[in-house]
Amino acid sequence: MVTNELTFYLAAAALVVLTVESCAKLLNRDSFSITLAVYVTVFAWYFVDPFLNPKQYDYIPPFLISQSYGQVLIFSHRLSLFYAGCSALG
């Protein structure tokens, strides 16, 4: 199960923090709403689907699941840096 992986919790925490930050910026009209849409889509895809379809994830080796959540963590970090750079320019 995906909840046995440490990277699952690290990636989930990063996405929650970035989503809250995007919501705060959106309320202050300081950001693009596209960042929030991207974070919600990634969260739904990687963190809701394993609970809706758990049997499909039984066939995936644990190291691949760990790598996939590690990639989500890297993606969310790089995306946050990109949007921070865009907002600094504007």
PDB file of N, CA, C and O in Angstrom:
ATOM      1  N   MET A   1       0.841  -1.194   0.000  1.00  0.00           N
ATOM      2  CA  MET A   1       0.000   0.000   0.000  1.00  0.00           C
ATOM      3  C   MET A   1       0.874   1.240   0.000  1.00  0.00           C
ATOM      4  O   MET A   1       1.966   1.247   0.568  1.00  0.00           O
ATOM      5  N   VAL A   2       0.393   2.263  -0.628  1.00  0.00           N
ATOM      6  CA  VAL A   2       1.179   3.492  -0.778  1.00  0.00           C
ATOM      7  C   VAL A   2       1.456   4.183   0.549  1.00  0.00           C
ATOM      8  O   VAL A   2       2.431   4.927   0.660  1.00  0.00           O
ATOM      9  N   THR A   3       0.632   3.956   1.543  1.00  0.00           N
ATOM     10  CA  THR A   3       0.826   4.639   2.827  1.00  0.00           C
ATOM     11  C   THR A   3       1.994   4.078   3.618  1.00  0.00           C
ATOM     12  O   THR A   3       2.331   4.606   4.678  1.00  0.00           O
ATOM     13  N   ASN A   4       2.618   3.016   3.121  1.00  0.00           N
ATOM     14  CA  ASN A   4       3.790   2.459   3.793  1.00  0.00           C
ATOM     15  C   ASN A   4       5.071   3.192   3.401  1.00  0.00           C
ATOM     16  O   ASN A   4       6.131   2.914   3.962  1.00  0.00           O
ATOM     17  N   GLU A   5       4.996   4.103   2.469  1.00  0.00           N
ATOM     18  CA  GLU A   5       6.174   4.801   1.967  1.00  0.00           C
ATOM     19  C   GLU A   5       6.330   6.164   2.632  1.00  0.00           C
ATOM     20  O   GLU A   5       5.368   6.925   2.736  1.00  0.00           O
ATOM     21  N   LEU A   6       7.534   6.466   3.077  1.00  0.00           N
ATOM     22  CA  LEU A   6       7.823   7.753   3.703  1.00  0.00           C
ATOM     23  C   LEU A   6       7.638   8.900   2.706  1.00  0.00           C
ATOM     24  O   LEU A   6       7.159   9.976   3.066  1.00  0.00           O
ATOM     25  N   THR A   7       8.020   8.660   1.462  1.00  0.00           N
ATOM     26  CA  THR A   7       7.903   9.712   0.458  1.00  0.00           C
ATOM     27  C   THR A   7       6.444  10.104   0.210  1.00  0.00           C
ATOM     28  O   THR A   7       6.171  11.225  -0.218  1.00  0.00           O
ATOM     29  N   PHE A   8       5.516   9.200   0.474  1.00  0.00           N
ATOM     30  CA  PHE A   8       4.087   9.520   0.366  1.00  0.00           C
ATOM     31  C   PHE A   8       3.755  10.679   1.299  1.00  0.00           C
ATOM     32  O   PHE A   8       3.093  11.635   0.896  1.00  0.00           O
ATOM     33  N   TYR A   9       4.213  10.593   2.544  1.00  0.00           N
ATOM     34  CA  TYR A   9       3.905  11.618   3.538  1.00  0.00           C
ATOM     35  C   TYR A   9       4.682  12.909   3.285  1.00  0.00           C
ATOM     36  O   TYR A   9       4.157  14.000   3.509  1.00  0.00           O
ATOM     37  N   LEU A  10       5.920  12.796   2.823  1.00  0.00           N
ATOM     38  CA  LEU A  10       6.706  13.997   2.517  1.00  0.00           C
ATOM     39  C   LEU A  10       6.093  14.767   1.347  1.00  0.00           C
ATOM     40  O   LEU A  10       5.953  15.989   1.401  1.00  0.00           O
ATOM     41  N   ALA A  11       5.730  14.042   0.294  1.00  0.00           N
ATOM     42  CA  ALA A  11       5.127  14.692  -0.866  1.00  0.00           C
ATOM     43  C   ALA A  11       3.761  15.279  -0.515  1.00  0.00           C
ATOM     44  O   ALA A  11       3.416  16.364  -0.982  1.00  0.00           O
ATOM     45  N   ALA A  12       2.987  14.576   0.296  1.00  0.00           N
ATOM     46  CA  ALA A  12       1.676  15.083   0.701  1.00  0.00           C
ATOM     47  C   ALA A  12       1.827  16.366   1.522  1.00  0.00           C
ATOM     48  O   ALA A  12       1.083  17.327   1.323  1.00  0.00           O
ATOM     49  N   ALA A  13       2.785  16.374   2.435  1.00  0.00           N
ATOM     50  CA  ALA A  13       3.004  17.574   3.250  1.00  0.00           C
ATOM     51  C   ALA A  13       3.432  18.756   2.385  1.00  0.00           C
ATOM     52  O   ALA A  13       2.961  19.877   2.577  1.00  0.00           O
ATOM     53  N   ALA A  14       4.328  18.498   1.430  1.00  0.00           N
ATOM     54  CA  ALA A  14       4.781  19.575   0.543  1.00  0.00           C
ATOM     55  C   ALA A  14       3.628  20.125  -0.281  1.00  0.00           C
ATOM     56  O   ALA A  14       3.496  21.339  -0.435  1.00  0.00           O
ATOM     57  N   LEU A  15       2.795  19.241  -0.809  1.00  0.00           N
ATOM     58  CA  LEU A  15       1.672  19.706  -1.622  1.00  0.00           C
ATOM     59  C   LEU A  15       0.638  20.462  -0.796  1.00  0.00           C
ATOM     60  O   LEU A  15       0.049  21.429  -1.278  1.00  0.00           O
ATOM     61  N   VAL A  16       0.414  20.036   0.429  1.00  0.00           N
ATOM     62  CA  VAL A  16      -0.540  20.759   1.285  1.00  0.00           C
ATOM     63  C   VAL A  16      -0.015  22.162   1.587  1.00  0.00           C
ATOM     64  O   VAL A  16      -0.765  23.136   1.520  1.00  0.00           O
ATOM     65  N   VAL A  17       1.265  22.261   1.918  1.00  0.00           N
ATOM     66  CA  VAL A  17       1.848  23.576   2.215  1.00  0.00           C
ATOM     67  C   VAL A  17       1.784  24.482   0.987  1.00  0.00           C
ATOM     68  O   VAL A  17       1.414  25.651   1.092  1.00  0.00           O
ATOM     69  N   LEU A  18       2.145  23.941  -0.173  1.00  0.00           N
ATOM     70  CA  LEU A  18       2.123  24.751  -1.392  1.00  0.00           C
ATOM     71  C   LEU A  18       0.704  25.132  -1.801  1.00  0.00           C
ATOM     72  O   LEU A  18       0.485  26.222  -2.330  1.00  0.00           O
ATOM     73  N   THR A  19      -0.260  24.248  -1.562  1.00  0.00           N
ATOM     74  CA  THR A  19      -1.648  24.565  -1.874  1.00  0.00           C
ATOM     75  C   THR A  19      -2.172  25.677  -0.969  1.00  0.00           C
ATOM     76  O   THR A  19      -2.866  26.583  -1.430  1.00  0.00           O
ATOM     77  N   VAL A  20      -1.842  25.604   0.304  1.00  0.00           N
ATOM     78  CA  VAL A  20      -2.256  26.664   1.236  1.00  0.00           C
ATOM     79  C   VAL A  20      -1.609  27.989   0.844  1.00  0.00           C
ATOM     80  O   VAL A  20      -2.258  29.036   0.874  1.00  0.00           O
ATOM     81  N   GLU A  21      -0.331  27.941   0.475  1.00  0.00           N
ATOM     82  CA  GLU A  21       0.341  29.165   0.038  1.00  0.00           C
ATOM     83  C   GLU A  21      -0.316  29.731  -1.227  1.00  0.00           C
ATOM     84  O   GLU A  21      -0.510  30.942  -1.334  1.00  0.00           O
ATOM     85  N   SER A  22      -0.656  28.865  -2.176  1.00  0.00           N
ATOM     86  CA  SER A  22      -1.316  29.325  -3.404  1.00  0.00           C
ATOM     87  C   SER A  22      -2.681  29.925  -3.117  1.00  0.00           C
ATOM     88  O   SER A  22      -3.069  30.920  -3.730  1.00  0.00           O
ATOM     89  N   CYS A  23      -3.412  29.322  -2.183  1.00  0.00           N
ATOM     90  CA  CYS A  23      -4.727  29.865  -1.801  1.00  0.00           C
ATOM     91  C   CYS A  23      -4.572  31.249  -1.184  1.00  0.00           C
ATOM     92  O   CYS A  23      -5.342  32.160  -1.488  1.00  0.00           O
ATOM     93  N   ALA A  24      -3.578  31.405  -0.319  1.00  0.00           N
ATOM     94  CA  ALA A  24      -3.351  32.703   0.314  1.00  0.00           C
ATOM     95  C   ALA A  24      -2.985  33.760  -0.726  1.00  0.00           C
ATOM     96  O   ALA A  24      -3.480  34.886  -0.680  1.00  0.00           O
ATOM     97  N   LYS A  25      -2.116  33.389  -1.661  1.00  0.00           N
ATOM     98  CA  LYS A  25      -1.739  34.341  -2.710  1.00  0.00           C
ATOM     99  C   LYS A  25      -2.914  34.667  -3.619  1.00  0.00           C
ATOM    100  O   LYS A  25      -3.072  35.806  -4.058  1.00  0.00           O
ATOM    101  N   LEU A  26      -3.730  33.668  -3.896  1.00  0.00           N
ATOM    102  CA  LEU A  26      -4.889  33.895  -4.759  1.00  0.00           C
ATOM    103  C   LEU A  26      -5.890  34.827  -4.080  1.00  0.00           C
ATOM    104  O   LEU A  26      -6.484  35.681  -4.738  1.00  0.00           O
ATOM    105  N   LEU A  27      -6.080  34.670  -2.773  1.00  0.00           N
ATOM    106  CA  LEU A  27      -6.989  35.556  -2.042  1.00  0.00           C
ATOM    107  C   LEU A  27      -6.467  36.990  -2.006  1.00  0.00           C
ATOM    108  O   LEU A  27      -7.249  37.940  -1.969  1.00  0.00           O
ATOM    109  N   ASN A  28      -5.153  37.142  -2.018  1.00  0.00           N
ATOM    110  CA  ASN A  28      -4.547  38.475  -2.042  1.00  0.00           C
ATOM    111  C   ASN A  28      -4.362  38.994  -3.460  1.00  0.00           C
ATOM    112  O   ASN A  28      -3.789  40.063  -3.671  1.00  0.00           O
ATOM    113  N   ARG A  29      -4.853  38.226  -4.429  1.00  0.00           N
ATOM    114  CA  ARG A  29      -4.719  38.568  -5.853  1.00  0.00           C
ATOM    115  C   ARG A  29      -3.258  38.788  -6.241  1.00  0.00           C
ATOM    116  O   ARG A  29      -2.917  39.695  -7.000  1.00  0.00           O
ATOM    117  N   ASP A  30      -2.411  37.917  -5.688  1.00  0.00           N
ATOM    118  CA  ASP A  30      -0.974  38.047  -5.889  1.00  0.00           C
ATOM    119  C   ASP A  30      -0.398  36.900  -6.717  1.00  0.00           C
ATOM    120  O   ASP A  30       0.821  36.782  -6.846  1.00  0.00           O
ATOM    121  N   SER A  31      -1.256  36.061  -7.272  1.00  0.00           N
ATOM    122  CA  SER A  31      -0.731  34.876  -7.949  1.00  0.00           C
ATOM    123  C   SER A  31      -1.667  34.441  -9.060  1.00  0.00           C
ATOM    124  O   SER A  31      -2.817  34.874  -9.140  1.00  0.00           O
ATOM    125  N   PHE A  32      -1.144  33.570  -9.916  1.00  0.00           N
ATOM    126  CA  PHE A  32      -1.964  32.939 -10.940  1.00  0.00           C
ATOM    127  C   PHE A  32      -2.801  31.842 -10.295  1.00  0.00           C
ATOM    128  O   PHE A  32      -2.328  31.158  -9.387  1.00  0.00           O
ATOM    129  N   SER A  33      -4.007  31.670 -10.741  1.00  0.00           N
ATOM    130  CA  SER A  33      -4.831  30.587 -10.217  1.00  0.00           C
ATOM    131  C   SER A  33      -4.413  29.244 -10.805  1.00  0.00           C
ATOM    132  O   SER A  33      -4.842  28.193 -10.328  1.00  0.00           O
ATOM    133  N   ILE A  34      -3.574  29.278 -11.845  1.00  0.00           N
ATOM    134  CA  ILE A  34      -3.143  28.030 -12.461  1.00  0.00           C
ATOM    135  C   ILE A  34      -2.303  27.200 -11.491  1.00  0.00           C
ATOM    136  O   ILE A  34      -2.337  25.971 -11.551  1.00  0.00           O
ATOM    137  N   THR A  35      -1.558  27.840 -10.609  1.00  0.00           N
ATOM    138  CA  THR A  35      -0.748  27.072  -9.655  1.00  0.00           C
ATOM    139  C   THR A  35      -1.640  26.238  -8.751  1.00  0.00           C
ATOM    140  O   THR A  35      -1.343  25.076  -8.474  1.00  0.00           O
ATOM    141  N   LEU A  36      -2.716  26.823  -8.301  1.00  0.00           N
ATOM    142  CA  LEU A  36      -3.641  26.093  -7.446  1.00  0.00           C
ATOM    143  C   LEU A  36      -4.264  24.920  -8.200  1.00  0.00           C
ATOM    144  O   LEU A  36      -4.419  23.833  -7.643  1.00  0.00           O
ATOM    145  N   ALA A  37      -4.618  25.136  -9.454  1.00  0.00           N
ATOM    146  CA  ALA A  37      -5.193  24.058 -10.261  1.00  0.00           C
ATOM    147  C   ALA A  37      -4.196  22.922 -10.461  1.00  0.00           C
ATOM    148  O   ALA A  37      -4.577  21.752 -10.426  1.00  0.00           O
ATOM    149  N   VAL A  38      -2.937  23.251 -10.667  1.00  0.00           N
ATOM    150  CA  VAL A  38      -1.915  22.218 -10.841  1.00  0.00           C
ATOM    151  C   VAL A  38      -1.740  21.426  -9.560  1.00  0.00           C
ATOM    152  O   VAL A  38      -1.686  20.197  -9.596  1.00  0.00           O
ATOM    153  N   TYR A  39      -1.650  22.108  -8.433  1.00  0.00           N
ATOM    154  CA  TYR A  39      -1.463  21.409  -7.166  1.00  0.00           C
ATOM    155  C   TYR A  39      -2.647  20.507  -6.836  1.00  0.00           C
ATOM    156  O   TYR A  39      -2.453  19.384  -6.371  1.00  0.00           O
ATOM    157  N   VAL A  40      -3.858  20.975  -7.066  1.00  0.00           N
ATOM    158  CA  VAL A  40      -5.046  20.163  -6.781  1.00  0.00           C
ATOM    159  C   VAL A  40      -5.094  18.946  -7.705  1.00  0.00           C
ATOM    160  O   VAL A  40      -5.466  17.856  -7.272  1.00  0.00           O
ATOM    161  N   THR A  41      -4.723  19.124  -8.969  1.00  0.00           N
ATOM    162  CA  THR A  41      -4.712  18.001  -9.901  1.00  0.00           C
ATOM    163  C   THR A  41      -3.682  16.958  -9.501  1.00  0.00           C
ATOM    164  O   THR A  41      -3.974  15.762  -9.503  1.00  0.00           O
ATOM    165  N   VAL A  42      -2.489  17.399  -9.159  1.00  0.00           N
ATOM    166  CA  VAL A  42      -1.441  16.457  -8.726  1.00  0.00           C
ATOM    167  C   VAL A  42      -1.866  15.746  -7.456  1.00  0.00           C
ATOM    168  O   VAL A  42      -1.674  14.538  -7.317  1.00  0.00           O
ATOM    169  N   PHE A  43      -2.450  16.503  -6.522  1.00  0.00           N
ATOM    170  CA  PHE A  43      -2.899  15.888  -5.270  1.00  0.00           C
ATOM    171  C   PHE A  43      -3.961  14.827  -5.542  1.00  0.00           C
ATOM    172  O   PHE A  43      -3.900  13.732  -4.982  1.00  0.00           O
ATOM    173  N   ALA A  44      -4.919  15.139  -6.385  1.00  0.00           N
ATOM    174  CA  ALA A  44      -5.981  14.172  -6.678  1.00  0.00           C
ATOM    175  C   ALA A  44      -5.427  12.937  -7.377  1.00  0.00           C
ATOM    176  O   ALA A  44      -5.821  11.812  -7.069  1.00  0.00           O
ATOM    177  N   TRP A  45      -4.525  13.148  -8.304  1.00  0.00           N
ATOM    178  CA  TRP A  45      -4.003  12.036  -9.090  1.00  0.00           C
ATOM    179  C   TRP A  45      -3.171  11.095  -8.227  1.00  0.00           C
ATOM    180  O   TRP A  45      -3.349   9.878  -8.287  1.00  0.00           O
ATOM    181  N   TYR A  46      -2.267  11.646  -7.426  1.00  0.00           N
ATOM    182  CA  TYR A  46      -1.335  10.820  -6.676  1.00  0.00           C
ATOM    183  C   TYR A  46      -1.793  10.449  -5.273  1.00  0.00           C
ATOM    184  O   TYR A  46      -1.304   9.468  -4.712  1.00  0.00           O
ATOM    185  N   PHE A  47      -2.720  11.207  -4.693  1.00  0.00           N
ATOM    186  CA  PHE A  47      -3.064  10.961  -3.301  1.00  0.00           C
ATOM    187  C   PHE A  47      -4.506  10.507  -3.088  1.00  0.00           C
ATOM    188  O   PHE A  47      -4.835  10.031  -2.001  1.00  0.00           O
ATOM    189  N   VAL A  48      -5.362  10.637  -4.072  1.00  0.00           N
ATOM    190  CA  VAL A  48      -6.742  10.168  -3.939  1.00  0.00           C
ATOM    191  C   VAL A  48      -6.930   8.849  -4.689  1.00  0.00           C
ATOM    192  O   VAL A  48      -7.584   7.930  -4.194  1.00  0.00           O
ATOM    193  N   ASP A  49      -6.357   8.768  -5.872  1.00  0.00           N
ATOM    194  CA  ASP A  49      -6.522   7.574  -6.698  1.00  0.00           C
ATOM    195  C   ASP A  49      -6.079   6.278  -6.006  1.00  0.00           C
ATOM    196  O   ASP A  49      -6.774   5.274  -6.156  1.00  0.00           O
ATOM    197  N   PRO A  50      -4.966   6.235  -5.257  1.00  0.00           N
ATOM    198  CA  PRO A  50      -4.597   4.982  -4.590  1.00  0.00           C
ATOM    199  C   PRO A  50      -5.636   4.488  -3.582  1.00  0.00           C
ATOM    200  O   PRO A  50      -5.707   3.293  -3.295  1.00  0.00           O
ATOM    201  N   PHE A  51      -6.430   5.396  -3.054  1.00  0.00           N
ATOM    202  CA  PHE A  51      -7.473   4.979  -2.111  1.00  0.00           C
ATOM    203  C   PHE A  51      -8.768   4.596  -2.832  1.00  0.00           C
ATOM    204  O   PHE A  51      -9.568   3.819  -2.310  1.00  0.00           O
ATOM    205  N   LEU A  52      -8.967   5.144  -4.027  1.00  0.00           N
ATOM    206  CA  LEU A  52     -10.144   4.771  -4.815  1.00  0.00           C
ATOM    207  C   LEU A  52      -9.944   3.441  -5.540  1.00  0.00           C
ATOM    208  O   LEU A  52     -10.891   2.676  -5.724  1.00  0.00           O
ATOM    209  N   ASN A  53      -8.712   3.177  -5.947  1.00  0.00           N
ATOM    210  CA  ASN A  53      -8.395   1.963  -6.705  1.00  0.00           C
ATOM    211  C   ASN A  53      -7.201   1.231  -6.081  1.00  0.00           C
ATOM    212  O   ASN A  53      -6.168   1.098  -6.736  1.00  0.00           O
ATOM    213  N   PRO A  54      -7.308   0.762  -4.858  1.00  0.00           N
ATOM    214  CA  PRO A  54      -6.133   0.184  -4.185  1.00  0.00           C
ATOM    215  C   PRO A  54      -5.616  -1.099  -4.831  1.00  0.00           C
ATOM    216  O   PRO A  54      -4.420  -1.382  -4.763  1.00  0.00           O
ATOM    217  N   LYS A  55      -6.485  -1.867  -5.448  1.00  0.00           N
ATOM    218  CA  LYS A  55      -6.037  -3.126  -6.045  1.00  0.00           C
ATOM    219  C   LYS A  55      -5.097  -2.908  -7.222  1.00  0.00           C
ATOM    220  O   LYS A  55      -4.239  -3.749  -7.491  1.00  0.00           O
ATOM    221  N   GLN A  56      -5.248  -1.796  -7.923  1.00  0.00           N
ATOM    222  CA  GLN A  56      -4.365  -1.514  -9.053  1.00  0.00           C
ATOM    223  C   GLN A  56      -2.928  -1.246  -8.598  1.00  0.00           C
ATOM    224  O   GLN A  56      -1.990  -1.424  -9.375  1.00  0.00           O
ATOM    225  N   TYR A  57      -2.755  -0.827  -7.370  1.00  0.00           N
ATOM    226  CA  TYR A  57      -1.428  -0.507  -6.861  1.00  0.00           C
ATOM    227  C   TYR A  57      -0.749  -1.706  -6.204  1.00  0.00           C
ATOM    228  O   TYR A  57       0.416  -1.613  -5.816  1.00  0.00           O
ATOM    229  N   ASP A  58      -1.453  -2.826  -6.073  1.00  0.00           N
ATOM    230  CA  ASP A  58      -0.856  -4.027  -5.495  1.00  0.00           C
ATOM    231  C   ASP A  58       0.190  -4.638  -6.412  1.00  0.00           C
ATOM    232  O   ASP A  58       1.078  -5.353  -5.947  1.00  0.00           O
ATOM    233  N   TYR A  59       0.098  -4.369  -7.696  1.00  0.00           N
ATOM    234  CA  TYR A  59       1.009  -4.967  -8.673  1.00  0.00           C
ATOM    235  C   TYR A  59       2.293  -4.167  -8.849  1.00  0.00           C
ATOM    236  O   TYR A  59       3.238  -4.644  -9.478  1.00  0.00           O
ATOM    237  N   ILE A  60       2.335  -2.975  -8.308  1.00  0.00           N
ATOM    238  CA  ILE A  60       3.497  -2.104  -8.474  1.00  0.00           C
ATOM    239  C   ILE A  60       4.482  -2.369  -7.338  1.00  0.00           C
ATOM    240  O   ILE A  60       4.094  -2.348  -6.170  1.00  0.00           O
ATOM    241  N   PRO A  61       5.754  -2.618  -7.664  1.00  0.00           N
ATOM    242  CA  PRO A  61       6.750  -2.836  -6.604  1.00  0.00           C
ATOM    243  C   PRO A  61       6.894  -1.602  -5.711  1.00  0.00           C
ATOM    244  O   PRO A  61       6.781  -0.475  -6.194  1.00  0.00           O
ATOM    245  N   PRO A  62       7.140  -1.803  -4.421  1.00  0.00           N
ATOM    246  CA  PRO A  62       7.230  -0.674  -3.477  1.00  0.00           C
ATOM    247  C   PRO A  62       8.285   0.365  -3.854  1.00  0.00           C
ATOM    248  O   PRO A  62       8.078   1.556  -3.624  1.00  0.00           O
ATOM    249  N   PHE A  63       9.414  -0.066  -4.429  1.00  0.00           N
ATOM    250  CA  PHE A  63      10.444   0.922  -4.761  1.00  0.00           C
ATOM    251  C   PHE A  63       9.967   1.869  -5.864  1.00  0.00           C
ATOM    252  O   PHE A  63      10.383   3.027  -5.897  1.00  0.00           O
ATOM    253  N   LEU A  64       9.102   1.397  -6.766  1.00  0.00           N
ATOM    254  CA  LEU A  64       8.559   2.279  -7.801  1.00  0.00           C
ATOM    255  C   LEU A  64       7.555   3.269  -7.215  1.00  0.00           C
ATOM    256  O   LEU A  64       7.487   4.422  -7.641  1.00  0.00           O
ATOM    257  N   ILE A  65       6.792   2.818  -6.253  1.00  0.00           N
ATOM    258  CA  ILE A  65       5.851   3.725  -5.578  1.00  0.00           C
ATOM    259  C   ILE A  65       6.622   4.809  -4.838  1.00  0.00           C
ATOM    260  O   ILE A  65       6.257   5.984  -4.884  1.00  0.00           O
ATOM    261  N   SER A  66       7.690   4.408  -4.157  1.00  0.00           N
ATOM    262  CA  SER A  66       8.517   5.376  -3.444  1.00  0.00           C
ATOM    263  C   SER A  66       9.135   6.374  -4.410  1.00  0.00           C
ATOM    264  O   SER A  66       9.172   7.571  -4.124  1.00  0.00           O
ATOM    265  N   GLN A  67       9.623   5.895  -5.550  1.00  0.00           N
ATOM    266  CA  GLN A  67      10.199   6.799  -6.549  1.00  0.00           C
ATOM    267  C   GLN A  67       9.162   7.764  -7.107  1.00  0.00           C
ATOM    268  O   GLN A  67       9.467   8.932  -7.351  1.00  0.00           O
ATOM    269  N   SER A  68       7.953   7.287  -7.309  1.00  0.00           N
ATOM    270  CA  SER A  68       6.930   8.172  -7.882  1.00  0.00           C
ATOM    271  C   SER A  68       6.587   9.310  -6.929  1.00  0.00           C
ATOM    272  O   SER A  68       6.411  10.446  -7.369  1.00  0.00           O
ATOM    273  N   TYR A  69       6.490   9.031  -5.644  1.00  0.00           N
ATOM    274  CA  TYR A  69       6.208  10.106  -4.693  1.00  0.00           C
ATOM    275  C   TYR A  69       7.416  11.009  -4.493  1.00  0.00           C
ATOM    276  O   TYR A  69       7.265  12.194  -4.192  1.00  0.00           O
ATOM    277  N   GLY A  70       8.610  10.458  -4.660  1.00  0.00           N
ATOM    278  CA  GLY A  70       9.804  11.293  -4.655  1.00  0.00           C
ATOM    279  C   GLY A  70       9.799  12.263  -5.824  1.00  0.00           C
ATOM    280  O   GLY A  70      10.213  13.414  -5.686  1.00  0.00           O
ATOM    281  N   GLN A  71       9.330  11.796  -6.975  1.00  0.00           N
ATOM    282  CA  GLN A  71       9.229  12.665  -8.148  1.00  0.00           C
ATOM    283  C   GLN A  71       8.183  13.754  -7.942  1.00  0.00           C
ATOM    284  O   GLN A  71       8.371  14.887  -8.386  1.00  0.00           O
ATOM    285  N   VAL A  72       7.084  13.421  -7.272  1.00  0.00           N
ATOM    286  CA  VAL A  72       6.069  14.439  -6.953  1.00  0.00           C
ATOM    287  C   VAL A  72       6.674  15.498  -6.044  1.00  0.00           C
ATOM    288  O   VAL A  72       6.415  16.689  -6.215  1.00  0.00           O
ATOM    289  N   LEU A  73       7.475  15.069  -5.082  1.00  0.00           N
ATOM    290  CA  LEU A  73       8.125  16.007  -4.165  1.00  0.00           C
ATOM    291  C   LEU A  73       9.067  16.941  -4.929  1.00  0.00           C
ATOM    292  O   LEU A  73       9.056  18.152  -4.708  1.00  0.00           O
ATOM    293  N   ILE A  74       9.877  16.383  -5.822  1.00  0.00           N
ATOM    294  CA  ILE A  74      10.792  17.202  -6.626  1.00  0.00           C
ATOM    295  C   ILE A  74      10.010  18.137  -7.547  1.00  0.00           C
ATOM    296  O   ILE A  74      10.349  19.314  -7.671  1.00  0.00           O
ATOM    297  N   PHE A  75       8.967  17.617  -8.189  1.00  0.00           N
ATOM    298  CA  PHE A  75       8.141  18.428  -9.087  1.00  0.00           C
ATOM    299  C   PHE A  75       7.525  19.601  -8.347  1.00  0.00           C
ATOM    300  O   PHE A  75       7.570  20.731  -8.833  1.00  0.00           O
ATOM    301  N   SER A  76       6.949  19.351  -7.179  1.00  0.00           N
ATOM    302  CA  SER A  76       6.284  20.429  -6.448  1.00  0.00           C
ATOM    303  C   SER A  76       7.293  21.478  -5.993  1.00  0.00           C
ATOM    304  O   SER A  76       6.989  22.670  -5.971  1.00  0.00           O
ATOM    305  N   HIS A  77       8.485  21.035  -5.633  1.00  0.00           N
ATOM    306  CA  HIS A  77       9.518  21.990  -5.217  1.00  0.00           C
ATOM    307  C   HIS A  77       9.964  22.843  -6.402  1.00  0.00           C
ATOM    308  O   HIS A  77      10.067  24.064  -6.282  1.00  0.00           O
ATOM    309  N   ARG A  78      10.227  22.215  -7.535  1.00  0.00           N
ATOM    310  CA  ARG A  78      10.668  22.963  -8.717  1.00  0.00           C
ATOM    311  C   ARG A  78       9.567  23.897  -9.221  1.00  0.00           C
ATOM    312  O   ARG A  78       9.850  25.018  -9.646  1.00  0.00           O
ATOM    313  N   LEU A  79       8.323  23.443  -9.174  1.00  0.00           N
ATOM    314  CA  LEU A  79       7.218  24.282  -9.621  1.00  0.00           C
ATOM    315  C   LEU A  79       7.057  25.492  -8.715  1.00  0.00           C
ATOM    316  O   LEU A  79       6.778  26.593  -9.192  1.00  0.00           O
ATOM    317  N   SER A  80       7.228  25.299  -7.419  1.00  0.00           N
ATOM    318  CA  SER A  80       7.105  26.433  -6.493  1.00  0.00           C
ATOM    319  C   SER A  80       8.224  27.445  -6.733  1.00  0.00           C
ATOM    320  O   SER A  80       8.002  28.652  -6.637  1.00  0.00           O
ATOM    321  N   LEU A  81       9.418  26.959  -7.044  1.00  0.00           N
ATOM    322  CA  LEU A  81      10.522  27.884  -7.352  1.00  0.00           C
ATOM    323  C   LEU A  81      10.255  28.650  -8.642  1.00  0.00           C
ATOM    324  O   LEU A  81      10.552  29.840  -8.740  1.00  0.00           O
ATOM    325  N   PHE A  82       9.691  27.956  -9.633  1.00  0.00           N
ATOM    326  CA  PHE A  82       9.367  28.612 -10.902  1.00  0.00           C
ATOM    327  C   PHE A  82       8.349  29.726 -10.691  1.00  0.00           C
ATOM    328  O   PHE A  82       8.537  30.841 -11.178  1.00  0.00           O
ATOM    329  N   TYR A  83       7.269  29.428  -9.967  1.00  0.00           N
ATOM    330  CA  TYR A  83       6.236  30.445  -9.767  1.00  0.00           C
ATOM    331  C   TYR A  83       6.710  31.563  -8.839  1.00  0.00           C
ATOM    332  O   TYR A  83       6.255  32.702  -8.951  1.00  0.00           O
ATOM    333  N   ALA A  84       7.619  31.240  -7.931  1.00  0.00           N
ATOM    334  CA  ALA A  84       8.184  32.302  -7.080  1.00  0.00           C
ATOM    335  C   ALA A  84       9.017  33.252  -7.938  1.00  0.00           C
ATOM    336  O   ALA A  84       9.008  34.463  -7.720  1.00  0.00           O
ATOM    337  N   GLY A  85       9.733  32.702  -8.908  1.00  0.00           N
ATOM    338  CA  GLY A  85      10.509  33.543  -9.824  1.00  0.00           C
ATOM    339  C   GLY A  85       9.621  34.383 -10.714  1.00  0.00           C
ATOM    340  O   GLY A  85       9.927  35.545 -10.982  1.00  0.00           O
ATOM    341  N   CYS A  86       8.515  33.803 -11.178  1.00  0.00           N
ATOM    342  CA  CYS A  86       7.570  34.542 -12.031  1.00  0.00           C
ATOM    343  C   CYS A  86       6.928  35.691 -11.264  1.00  0.00           C
ATOM    344  O   CYS A  86       6.761  36.783 -11.807  1.00  0.00           O
ATOM    345  N   SER A  87       6.567  35.452 -10.007  1.00  0.00           N
ATOM    346  CA  SER A  87       5.918  36.509  -9.232  1.00  0.00           C
ATOM    347  C   SER A  87       6.923  37.590  -8.848  1.00  0.00           C
ATOM    348  O   SER A  87       6.543  38.745  -8.659  1.00  0.00           O
ATOM    349  N   ALA A  88       8.195  37.230  -8.732  1.00  0.00           N
ATOM    350  CA  ALA A  88       9.203  38.242  -8.416  1.00  0.00           C
ATOM    351  C   ALA A  88       9.455  39.154  -9.611  1.00  0.00           C
ATOM    352  O   ALA A  88       9.776  40.330  -9.445  1.00  0.00           O
ATOM    353  N   LEU A  89       9.309  38.606 -10.814  1.00  0.00           N
ATOM    354  CA  LEU A  89       9.506  39.414 -12.017  1.00  0.00           C
ATOM    355  C   LEU A  89       8.358  40.365 -12.270  1.00  0.00           C
ATOM    356  O   LEU A  89       8.543  41.458 -12.807  1.00  0.00           O
ATOM    357  N   GLY A  90       7.140  39.925 -11.868  1.00  0.00           N
ATOM    358  CA  GLY A  90       5.951  40.726 -12.184  1.00  0.00           C
ATOM    359  C   GLY A  90       5.660  41.671 -11.123  1.00  0.00           C
ATOM    360  O   GLY A  90       4.694  42.428 -11.218  1.00  0.00           O
TER     361      GLY A  90
END
